[in-house]
């Protein structure tokens, strides 16, 4: 177990969004939350240098998979899209959101 300092955006950005950067990086074992010193250090340096709130991770094909500390979903029309389940960390927040989507009969499609 290890402590993780939480960072939340200022309330004003909930309407306008946050600034992000993209880092080419994949989890070796996406289904396990493992502390990766090098990834965390790289993300923190990138956040400091650019002033962004979040760093999005992309896979070897350049497809966005998840945030360095957040889930990543896209909304288009009446559907919500996400990276393939095998490529991302399965967390409590993600599962709760997927349940809400199911309860509201909103399709959540994992990219191929």
N, CA, C and O atoms as CSV, one atom per row, in Angstrom:
chain,resi,resn,atom,element,x,y,z
A,1,UNK,N,N,0.839,-1.143,0.000
A,1,UNK,CA,C,0.000,0.000,0.000
A,1,UNK,C,C,0.906,1.234,0.000
A,1,UNK,O,O,1.967,1.238,0.624
A,2,UNK,N,N,0.472,2.276,-0.708
A,2,UNK,CA,C,1.244,3.511,-0.744
A,2,UNK,C,C,0.291,4.695,-0.842
A,2,UNK,O,O,-0.755,4.603,-1.485
A,3,UNK,N,N,0.649,5.805,-0.208
A,3,UNK,CA,C,-0.238,6.984,-0.265
A,3,UNK,C,C,-0.111,7.684,-1.611
A,3,UNK,O,O,0.968,7.739,-2.201
A,4,UNK,N,N,-1.214,8.207,-2.077
A,4,UNK,CA,C,-1.231,8.960,-3.326
A,4,UNK,C,C,-1.863,10.313,-3.035
A,4,UNK,O,O,-2.994,10.385,-2.554
A,5,UNK,N,N,-1.132,11.387,-3.326
A,5,UNK,CA,C,-1.661,12.721,-3.101
A,5,UNK,C,C,-2.710,13.018,-4.171
A,5,UNK,O,O,-2.450,12.878,-5.366
A,6,UNK,N,N,-3.891,13.428,-3.730
A,6,UNK,CA,C,-4.971,13.731,-4.664
A,6,UNK,C,C,-4.910,15.174,-5.121
A,6,UNK,O,O,-4.553,16.069,-4.355
A,7,UNK,N,N,-5.263,15.388,-6.379
A,7,UNK,CA,C,-5.330,16.724,-6.956
A,7,UNK,C,C,-6.674,16.850,-7.653
A,7,UNK,O,O,-7.031,16.008,-8.477
A,8,UNK,N,N,-7.413,17.887,-7.331
A,8,UNK,CA,C,-8.707,18.103,-7.961
A,8,UNK,C,C,-8.700,19.461,-8.651
A,8,UNK,O,O,-8.095,20.409,-8.152
A,9,UNK,N,N,-9.367,19.558,-9.794
A,9,UNK,CA,C,-9.398,20.849,-10.496
A,9,UNK,C,C,-10.249,21.866,-9.741
A,9,UNK,O,O,-11.154,21.511,-8.986
A,10,UNK,N,N,-9.938,23.116,-9.961
A,10,UNK,CA,C,-10.737,24.207,-9.431
A,10,UNK,C,C,-12.146,24.091,-10.005
A,10,UNK,O,O,-12.311,23.654,-11.144
A,11,UNK,N,N,-13.154,24.470,-9.241
A,11,UNK,CA,C,-14.550,24.319,-9.676
A,11,UNK,C,C,-14.832,25.020,-11.009
A,11,UNK,O,O,-15.726,24.604,-11.746
A,12,UNK,N,N,-14.087,26.068,-11.321
A,12,UNK,CA,C,-14.344,26.817,-12.553
A,12,UNK,C,C,-14.089,25.992,-13.816
A,12,UNK,O,O,-14.677,26.274,-14.860
A,13,UNK,N,N,-13.224,24.980,-13.739
A,13,UNK,CA,C,-12.901,24.206,-14.939
A,13,UNK,C,C,-13.897,23.086,-15.236
A,13,UNK,O,O,-13.800,22.433,-16.275
A,14,UNK,N,N,-14.839,22.860,-14.347
A,14,UNK,CA,C,-15.835,21.816,-14.613
A,14,UNK,C,C,-16.667,22.142,-15.844
A,14,UNK,O,O,-17.149,21.237,-16.525
A,15,UNK,N,N,-16.838,23.418,-16.134
A,15,UNK,CA,C,-17.596,23.832,-17.320
A,15,UNK,C,C,-16.697,23.968,-18.543
A,15,UNK,O,O,-17.143,23.722,-19.664
A,16,UNK,N,N,-15.443,24.354,-18.348
A,16,UNK,CA,C,-14.571,24.636,-19.492
A,16,UNK,C,C,-13.577,23.526,-19.808
A,16,UNK,O,O,-13.018,23.507,-20.904
A,17,UNK,N,N,-13.340,22.601,-18.882
A,17,UNK,CA,C,-12.399,21.516,-19.109
A,17,UNK,C,C,-11.018,21.833,-18.570
A,17,UNK,O,O,-10.773,22.932,-18.074
A,18,UNK,N,N,-10.128,20.879,-18.666
A,18,UNK,CA,C,-8.752,21.043,-18.184
A,18,UNK,C,C,-7.783,20.877,-19.345
A,18,UNK,O,O,-8.103,20.249,-20.354
A,19,UNK,N,N,-6.604,21.443,-19.188
A,19,UNK,CA,C,-5.545,21.292,-20.181
A,19,UNK,C,C,-4.860,19.943,-19.968
A,19,UNK,O,O,-4.661,19.512,-18.832
A,20,UNK,N,N,-4.503,19.282,-21.069
A,20,UNK,CA,C,-3.848,17.977,-20.987
A,20,UNK,C,C,-2.644,17.909,-21.919
A,20,UNK,O,O,-2.495,18.730,-22.824
A,21,UNK,N,N,-1.817,16.946,-21.691
A,21,UNK,CA,C,-0.710,16.575,-22.573
A,21,UNK,C,C,-0.850,15.083,-22.830
A,21,UNK,O,O,-1.584,14.391,-22.124
A,22,UNK,N,N,-0.149,14.593,-23.834
A,22,UNK,CA,C,-0.180,13.163,-24.167
A,22,UNK,C,C,1.211,12.581,-23.991
A,22,UNK,O,O,2.200,13.171,-24.428
A,23,UNK,N,N,1.285,11.427,-23.353
A,23,UNK,CA,C,2.529,10.714,-23.136
A,23,UNK,C,C,2.368,9.303,-23.673
A,23,UNK,O,O,1.413,8.610,-23.322
A,24,UNK,N,N,3.285,8.874,-24.514
A,24,UNK,CA,C,3.237,7.512,-25.032
A,24,UNK,C,C,3.736,6.577,-23.935
A,24,UNK,O,O,4.929,6.529,-23.638
A,25,UNK,N,N,2.810,5.840,-23.344
A,25,UNK,CA,C,3.148,4.937,-22.251
A,25,UNK,C,C,2.019,3.935,-22.058
A,25,UNK,O,O,0.841,4.289,-22.106
A,26,UNK,N,N,2.391,2.695,-21.841
A,26,UNK,CA,C,1.406,1.634,-21.611
A,26,UNK,C,C,1.728,0.920,-20.306
A,26,UNK,O,O,2.895,0.742,-19.956
A,27,UNK,N,N,0.697,0.518,-19.598
A,27,UNK,CA,C,0.894,-0.276,-18.382
A,27,UNK,C,C,1.315,-1.691,-18.777
A,27,UNK,O,O,0.732,-2.296,-19.676
A,28,UNK,N,N,2.340,-2.211,-18.087
A,28,UNK,CA,C,2.771,-3.584,-18.343
A,28,UNK,C,C,1.680,-4.566,-17.950
A,28,UNK,O,O,1.485,-5.583,-18.616
A,29,UNK,N,N,0.971,-4.266,-16.875
A,29,UNK,CA,C,-0.133,-5.101,-16.410
A,29,UNK,C,C,-1.305,-4.173,-16.103
A,29,UNK,O,O,-1.475,-3.757,-14.957
A,30,UNK,N,N,-2.109,-3.844,-17.099
A,30,UNK,CA,C,-3.164,-2.845,-16.925
A,30,UNK,C,C,-4.208,-3.171,-15.870
A,30,UNK,O,O,-4.846,-2.261,-15.339
A,31,UNK,N,N,-4.397,-4.441,-15.553
A,31,UNK,CA,C,-5.449,-4.790,-14.607
A,31,UNK,C,C,-4.992,-4.719,-13.150
A,31,UNK,O,O,-5.785,-4.977,-12.244
A,32,UNK,N,N,-3.718,-4.371,-12.911
A,32,UNK,CA,C,-3.203,-4.256,-11.544
A,32,UNK,C,C,-2.685,-2.847,-11.309
A,32,UNK,O,O,-1.942,-2.305,-12.128
A,33,UNK,N,N,-3.078,-2.257,-10.188
A,33,UNK,CA,C,-2.600,-0.921,-9.852
A,33,UNK,C,C,-1.243,-1.073,-9.182
A,33,UNK,O,O,-1.148,-1.372,-7.992
A,34,UNK,N,N,-0.205,-0.864,-9.966
A,34,UNK,CA,C,1.166,-1.038,-9.498
A,34,UNK,C,C,1.863,0.317,-9.540
A,34,UNK,O,O,1.712,1.068,-10.503
A,35,UNK,N,N,2.627,0.626,-8.493
A,35,UNK,CA,C,3.344,1.892,-8.410
A,35,UNK,C,C,4.513,1.868,-9.395
A,35,UNK,O,O,5.402,1.023,-9.292
A,36,UNK,N,N,4.507,2.793,-10.342
A,36,UNK,CA,C,5.560,2.881,-11.357
A,36,UNK,C,C,6.323,4.183,-11.152
A,36,UNK,O,O,5.898,5.239,-11.622
A,37,UNK,N,N,7.460,4.108,-10.444
A,37,UNK,CA,C,8.255,5.303,-10.143
A,37,UNK,C,C,8.573,6.119,-11.384
A,37,UNK,O,O,8.382,7.335,-11.395
A,38,UNK,N,N,9.056,5.463,-12.423
A,38,UNK,CA,C,9.494,6.169,-13.624
A,38,UNK,C,C,8.335,6.875,-14.309
A,38,UNK,O,O,8.467,8.032,-14.709
A,39,UNK,N,N,7.208,6.200,-14.451
A,39,UNK,CA,C,6.039,6.813,-15.074
A,39,UNK,C,C,5.557,8.008,-14.262
A,39,UNK,O,O,5.280,9.071,-14.818
A,40,UNK,N,N,5.458,7.835,-12.960
A,40,UNK,CA,C,4.982,8.919,-12.100
A,40,UNK,C,C,5.919,10.116,-12.176
A,40,UNK,O,O,5.465,11.257,-12.258
A,41,UNK,N,N,7.208,9.863,-12.151
A,41,UNK,CA,C,8.187,10.951,-12.243
A,41,UNK,C,C,8.083,11.667,-13.586
A,41,UNK,O,O,8.108,12.897,-13.633
A,42,UNK,N,N,7.966,10.915,-14.670
A,42,UNK,CA,C,7.832,11.497,-16.008
A,42,UNK,C,C,6.573,12.352,-16.101
A,42,UNK,O,O,6.606,13.465,-16.627
A,43,UNK,N,N,5.470,11.830,-15.589
A,43,UNK,CA,C,4.199,12.562,-15.604
A,43,UNK,C,C,4.319,13.843,-14.787
A,43,UNK,O,O,3.884,14.904,-15.235
A,44,UNK,N,N,4.906,13.757,-13.595
A,44,UNK,CA,C,5.037,14.940,-12.743
A,44,UNK,C,C,5.907,16.014,-13.389
A,44,UNK,O,O,5.586,17.199,-13.303
A,45,UNK,N,N,6.991,15.623,-14.028
A,45,UNK,CA,C,7.852,16.588,-14.728
A,45,UNK,C,C,7.082,17.235,-15.875
A,45,UNK,O,O,7.142,18.452,-16.047
A,46,UNK,N,N,6.367,16.447,-16.651
A,46,UNK,CA,C,5.582,16.972,-17.774
A,46,UNK,C,C,4.509,17.936,-17.277
A,46,UNK,O,O,4.290,18.985,-17.883
A,47,UNK,N,N,3.844,17.591,-16.188
A,47,UNK,CA,C,2.828,18.482,-15.620
A,47,UNK,C,C,3.451,19.787,-15.146
A,47,UNK,O,O,2.888,20.859,-15.371
A,48,UNK,N,N,4.610,19.710,-14.490
A,48,UNK,CA,C,5.290,20.924,-14.017
A,48,UNK,C,C,5.743,21.806,-15.174
A,48,UNK,O,O,5.549,23.021,-15.146
A,49,UNK,N,N,6.344,21.197,-16.188
A,49,UNK,CA,C,6.880,21.959,-17.326
A,49,UNK,C,C,5.793,22.619,-18.151
A,49,UNK,O,O,5.994,23.714,-18.676
A,50,UNK,N,N,4.640,21.968,-18.274
A,50,UNK,CA,C,3.595,22.474,-19.161
A,50,UNK,C,C,2.438,23.148,-18.431
A,50,UNK,O,O,1.681,23.907,-19.036
A,51,UNK,N,N,2.297,22.876,-17.140
A,51,UNK,CA,C,1.197,23.450,-16.372
A,51,UNK,C,C,-0.142,22.784,-16.609
A,51,UNK,O,O,-1.179,23.331,-16.235
A,52,UNK,N,N,-0.138,21.594,-17.233
A,52,UNK,CA,C,-1.397,20.897,-17.497
A,52,UNK,C,C,-1.907,20.240,-16.229
A,52,UNK,O,O,-1.153,20.000,-15.286
A,53,UNK,N,N,-3.204,19.952,-16.222
A,53,UNK,CA,C,-3.807,19.278,-15.075
A,53,UNK,C,C,-3.624,17.769,-15.161
A,53,UNK,O,O,-3.400,17.113,-14.144
A,54,UNK,N,N,-3.717,17.213,-16.367
A,54,UNK,CA,C,-3.677,15.767,-16.540
A,54,UNK,C,C,-2.819,15.388,-17.738
A,54,UNK,O,O,-2.713,16.139,-18.708
A,55,UNK,N,N,-2.211,14.215,-17.654
A,55,UNK,CA,C,-1.434,13.651,-18.757
A,55,UNK,C,C,-2.168,12.395,-19.219
A,55,UNK,O,O,-2.373,11.459,-18.447
A,56,UNK,N,N,-2.556,12.394,-20.487
A,56,UNK,CA,C,-3.247,11.243,-21.070
A,56,UNK,C,C,-2.216,10.270,-21.618
A,56,UNK,O,O,-1.218,10.681,-22.211
A,57,UNK,N,N,-2.455,8.990,-21.420
A,57,UNK,CA,C,-1.537,7.962,-21.897
A,57,UNK,C,C,-2.016,7.432,-23.241
A,57,UNK,O,O,-3.208,7.210,-23.452
A,58,UNK,N,N,-1.057,7.234,-24.149
A,58,UNK,CA,C,-1.397,6.645,-25.446
A,58,UNK,C,C,-0.609,5.357,-25.615
A,58,UNK,O,O,0.490,5.209,-25.081
A,59,UNK,N,N,-1.187,4.428,-26.367
A,59,UNK,CA,C,-0.527,3.141,-26.578
A,59,UNK,C,C,0.428,3.206,-27.766
A,59,UNK,O,O,0.629,4.270,-28.351
A,60,UNK,N,N,1.011,2.072,-28.117
A,60,UNK,CA,C,2.000,2.006,-29.210
A,60,UNK,C,C,1.412,2.392,-30.566
A,60,UNK,O,O,2.149,2.704,-31.501
A,61,UNK,N,N,0.071,2.370,-30.671
A,61,UNK,CA,C,-0.592,2.757,-31.915
A,61,UNK,C,C,-1.040,4.218,-31.905
A,61,UNK,O,O,-1.640,4.700,-32.866
A,62,UNK,N,N,-0.741,4.916,-30.804
A,62,UNK,CA,C,-1.135,6.311,-30.698
A,62,UNK,C,C,-2.566,6.510,-30.221
A,62,UNK,O,O,-3.074,7.631,-30.245
A,63,UNK,N,N,-3.218,5.446,-29.791
A,63,UNK,CA,C,-4.594,5.547,-29.294
A,63,UNK,C,C,-4.586,5.924,-27.814
A,63,UNK,O,O,-3.824,5.357,-27.031
A,64,UNK,N,N,-5.424,6.871,-27.437
A,64,UNK,CA,C,-5.528,7.261,-26.039
A,64,UNK,C,C,-6.195,6.153,-25.243
A,64,UNK,O,O,-7.198,5.584,-25.674
A,65,UNK,N,N,-5.634,5.850,-24.082
A,65,UNK,CA,C,-6.176,4.757,-23.274
A,65,UNK,C,C,-6.774,5.237,-21.958
A,65,UNK,O,O,-7.903,4.878,-21.626
A,66,UNK,N,N,-6.030,6.042,-21.206
A,66,UNK,CA,C,-6.495,6.514,-19.907
A,66,UNK,C,C,-5.646,7.700,-19.478
A,66,UNK,O,O,-4.645,8.030,-20.114
A,67,UNK,N,N,-6.061,8.331,-18.394
A,67,UNK,CA,C,-5.269,9.404,-17.830
A,67,UNK,C,C,-4.271,8.848,-16.840
A,67,UNK,O,O,-4.424,7.725,-16.358
A,68,UNK,N,N,-3.249,9.627,-16.534
A,68,UNK,CA,C,-2.246,9.166,-15.571
A,68,UNK,C,C,-2.846,8.986,-14.183
A,68,UNK,O,O,-2.317,8.241,-13.359
A,69,UNK,N,N,-3.954,9.674,-13.931
A,69,UNK,CA,C,-4.629,9.551,-12.640
A,69,UNK,C,C,-6.146,9.644,-12.780
A,69,UNK,O,O,-6.851,9.962,-11.823
A,70,UNK,N,N,-6.630,9.366,-13.972
A,70,UNK,CA,C,-8.071,9.475,-14.192
A,70,UNK,C,C,-8.537,8.496,-15.258
A,70,UNK,O,O,-7.742,7.970,-16.037
A,71,UNK,N,N,-9.837,8.267,-15.273
A,71,UNK,CA,C,-10.463,7.469,-16.322
A,71,UNK,C,C,-10.652,8.349,-17.547
A,71,UNK,O,O,-10.728,9.572,-17.429
A,72,UNK,N,N,-10.728,7.741,-18.708
A,72,UNK,CA,C,-10.901,8.502,-19.943
A,72,UNK,C,C,-12.068,7.919,-20.726
A,72,UNK,O,O,-12.042,6.763,-21.147
A,73,UNK,N,N,-13.081,8.737,-20.910
A,73,UNK,CA,C,-14.260,8.378,-21.687
A,73,UNK,C,C,-14.522,9.495,-22.684
A,73,UNK,O,O,-14.211,10.657,-22.421
A,74,UNK,N,N,-15.084,9.146,-23.812
A,74,UNK,CA,C,-15.480,10.132,-24.816
A,74,UNK,C,C,-16.971,9.983,-25.064
A,74,UNK,O,O,-17.495,8.870,-25.102
A,75,UNK,N,N,-17.647,11.105,-25.230
A,75,UNK,CA,C,-19.076,11.096,-25.495
A,75,UNK,C,C,-19.306,11.598,-26.904
A,75,UNK,O,O,-18.841,12.676,-27.276
A,76,UNK,N,N,-20.028,10.810,-27.686
A,76,UNK,CA,C,-20.394,11.208,-29.044
A,76,UNK,C,C,-21.834,10.777,-29.255
A,76,UNK,O,O,-22.155,9.589,-29.227
A,77,UNK,N,N,-22.687,11.756,-29.464
A,77,UNK,CA,C,-24.105,11.448,-29.628
A,77,UNK,C,C,-24.658,10.835,-28.363
A,77,UNK,O,O,-24.517,11.395,-27.275
A,78,UNK,N,N,-25.291,9.679,-28.507
A,78,UNK,CA,C,-25.897,8.996,-27.362
A,78,UNK,C,C,-25.019,7.884,-26.806
A,78,UNK,O,O,-25.484,7.078,-26.000
A,79,UNK,N,N,-23.764,7.830,-27.220
A,79,UNK,CA,C,-22.876,6.746,-26.788
A,79,UNK,C,C,-21.661,7.295,-26.043
A,79,UNK,O,O,-21.232,8.428,-26.257
A,80,UNK,N,N,-21.123,6.453,-25.163
A,80,UNK,CA,C,-19.897,6.752,-24.439
A,80,UNK,C,C,-18.863,5.725,-24.897
A,80,UNK,O,O,-19.157,4.533,-24.986
A,81,UNK,N,N,-17.653,6.198,-25.186
A,81,UNK,CA,C,-16.598,5.328,-25.705
A,81,UNK,C,C,-15.426,5.289,-24.737
A,81,UNK,O,O,-15.144,6.255,-24.028
A,82,UNK,N,N,-14.748,4.140,-24.727
A,82,UNK,CA,C,-13.610,3.947,-23.849
A,82,UNK,C,C,-12.596,3.035,-24.528
A,82,UNK,O,O,-12.903,2.376,-25.521
A,83,UNK,N,N,-11.392,3.007,-23.984
A,83,UNK,CA,C,-10.363,2.101,-24.491
A,83,UNK,C,C,-10.767,0.655,-24.191
A,83,UNK,O,O,-11.620,0.418,-23.335
A,84,UNK,N,N,-10.169,-0.305,-24.883
A,84,UNK,CA,C,-10.473,-1.718,-24.604
A,84,UNK,C,C,-10.204,-2.064,-23.143
A,84,UNK,O,O,-9.214,-1.618,-22.563
A,85,UNK,N,N,-11.070,-2.844,-22.567
A,85,UNK,CA,C,-10.976,-3.218,-21.147
A,85,UNK,C,C,-9.624,-3.843,-20.787
A,85,UNK,O,O,-9.129,-3.635,-19.679
A,86,UNK,N,N,-9.025,-4.598,-21.696
A,86,UNK,CA,C,-7.758,-5.268,-21.408
A,86,UNK,C,C,-6.581,-4.306,-21.366
A,86,UNK,O,O,-5.495,-4.688,-20.931
A,87,UNK,N,N,-6.773,-3.059,-21.811
A,87,UNK,CA,C,-5.670,-2.105,-21.911
A,87,UNK,C,C,-5.631,-1.071,-20.796
A,87,UNK,O,O,-4.744,-0.218,-20.779
A,88,UNK,N,N,-6.576,-1.132,-19.866
A,88,UNK,CA,C,-6.682,-0.076,-18.867
A,88,UNK,C,C,-6.903,-0.641,-17.472
A,88,UNK,O,O,-7.297,-1.794,-17.298
A,89,UNK,N,N,-6.637,0.208,-16.483
A,89,UNK,CA,C,-6.866,-0.166,-15.095
A,89,UNK,C,C,-8.361,-0.160,-14.802
A,89,UNK,O,O,-9.067,0.791,-15.136
A,90,UNK,N,N,-8.826,-1.218,-14.181
A,90,UNK,CA,C,-10.234,-1.311,-13.791
A,90,UNK,C,C,-10.336,-0.805,-12.366
A,90,UNK,O,O,-9.885,-1.468,-11.432
A,91,UNK,N,N,-10.920,0.350,-12.199
A,91,UNK,CA,C,-11.027,0.931,-10.868
A,91,UNK,C,C,-12.472,1.072,-10.434
A,91,UNK,O,O,-13.400,0.827,-11.206
A,92,UNK,N,N,-12.643,1.469,-9.193
A,92,UNK,CA,C,-13.976,1.620,-8.614
A,92,UNK,C,C,-14.765,2.710,-9.332
A,92,UNK,O,O,-15.936,2.517,-9.659
A,93,UNK,N,N,-14.128,3.852,-9.580
A,93,UNK,CA,C,-14.833,4.962,-10.235
A,93,UNK,C,C,-15.307,4.543,-11.615
A,93,UNK,O,O,-16.435,4.847,-12.003
A,94,UNK,N,N,-14.469,3.859,-12.349
A,94,UNK,CA,C,-14.825,3.390,-13.690
A,94,UNK,C,C,-16.036,2.452,-13.627
A,94,UNK,O,O,-16.976,2.589,-14.410
A,95,UNK,N,N,-16.003,1.518,-12.707
A,95,UNK,CA,C,-17.110,0.564,-12.583
A,95,UNK,C,C,-18.409,1.257,-12.162
A,95,UNK,O,O,-19.487,0.905,-12.640
A,96,UNK,N,N,-18.299,2.237,-11.272
A,96,UNK,CA,C,-19.493,2.984,-10.848
A,96,UNK,C,C,-20.097,3.742,-12.025
A,96,UNK,O,O,-21.315,3.750,-12.198
A,97,UNK,N,N,-19.248,4.383,-12.841
A,97,UNK,CA,C,-19.742,5.113,-14.006
A,97,UNK,C,C,-20.398,4.158,-14.995
A,97,UNK,O,O,-21.458,4.465,-15.540
A,98,UNK,N,N,-19.783,3.012,-15.232
A,98,UNK,CA,C,-20.377,2.048,-16.158
A,98,UNK,C,C,-21.731,1.556,-15.660
A,98,UNK,O,O,-22.635,1.317,-16.460
A,99,UNK,N,N,-21.879,1.403,-14.345
A,99,UNK,CA,C,-23.167,1.005,-13.790
A,99,UNK,C,C,-24.216,2.089,-14.023
A,99,UNK,O,O,-25.345,1.785,-14.407
A,100,UNK,N,N,-23.856,3.339,-13.798
A,100,UNK,CA,C,-24.785,4.451,-14.044
A,100,UNK,C,C,-25.204,4.454,-15.513
A,100,UNK,O,O,-26.382,4.629,-15.823
A,101,UNK,N,N,-24.248,4.260,-16.414
A,101,UNK,CA,C,-24.560,4.229,-17.846
A,101,UNK,C,C,-25.540,3.101,-18.159
A,101,UNK,O,O,-26.498,3.301,-18.905
A,102,UNK,N,N,-25.303,1.913,-17.590
A,102,UNK,CA,C,-26.221,0.781,-17.802
A,102,UNK,C,C,-27.608,1.107,-17.252
A,102,UNK,O,O,-28.619,0.861,-17.910
A,103,UNK,N,N,-27.645,1.660,-16.044
A,103,UNK,CA,C,-28.923,1.997,-15.410
A,103,UNK,C,C,-29.709,3.014,-16.225
A,103,UNK,O,O,-30.940,3.007,-16.220
A,104,UNK,N,N,-28.999,3.882,-16.920
A,104,UNK,CA,C,-29.638,4.925,-17.734
A,104,UNK,C,C,-29.805,4.498,-19.197
A,104,UNK,O,O,-30.206,5.300,-20.041
A,105,UNK,N,N,-29.494,3.232,-19.488
A,105,UNK,CA,C,-29.586,2.671,-20.849
A,105,UNK,C,C,-28.745,3.456,-21.858
A,105,UNK,O,O,-29.170,3.690,-22.989
A,106,UNK,N,N,-27.553,3.856,-21.431
A,106,UNK,CA,C,-26.604,4.541,-22.303
A,106,UNK,C,C,-25.532,3.541,-22.703
A,106,UNK,O,O,-24.925,2.913,-21.836
A,107,UNK,N,N,-25.288,3.382,-23.989
A,107,UNK,CA,C,-24.275,2.459,-24.466
A,107,UNK,C,C,-22.881,2.926,-24.096
A,107,UNK,O,O,-22.540,4.096,-24.265
A,108,UNK,N,N,-22.073,1.998,-23.588
A,108,UNK,CA,C,-20.657,2.257,-23.338
A,108,UNK,C,C,-19.884,1.277,-24.200
A,108,UNK,O,O,-19.912,0.069,-23.965
A,109,UNK,N,N,-19.203,1.799,-25.186
A,109,UNK,CA,C,-18.545,0.977,-26.189
A,109,UNK,C,C,-17.042,1.025,-25.980
A,109,UNK,O,O,-16.442,2.099,-25.934
A,110,UNK,N,N,-16.435,-0.163,-25.852
A,110,UNK,CA,C,-14.980,-0.251,-25.761
A,110,UNK,C,C,-14.424,-0.299,-27.182
A,110,UNK,O,O,-14.891,-1.063,-28.026
A,111,UNK,N,N,-13.423,0.531,-27.420
A,111,UNK,CA,C,-12.810,0.576,-28.754
A,111,UNK,C,C,-12.182,-0.779,-29.076
A,111,UNK,O,O,-11.739,-1.495,-28.178
A,112,UNK,N,N,-12.149,-1.120,-30.347
A,112,UNK,CA,C,-11.539,-2.404,-30.729
A,112,UNK,C,C,-10.030,-2.362,-30.608
A,112,UNK,O,O,-9.360,-3.355,-30.890
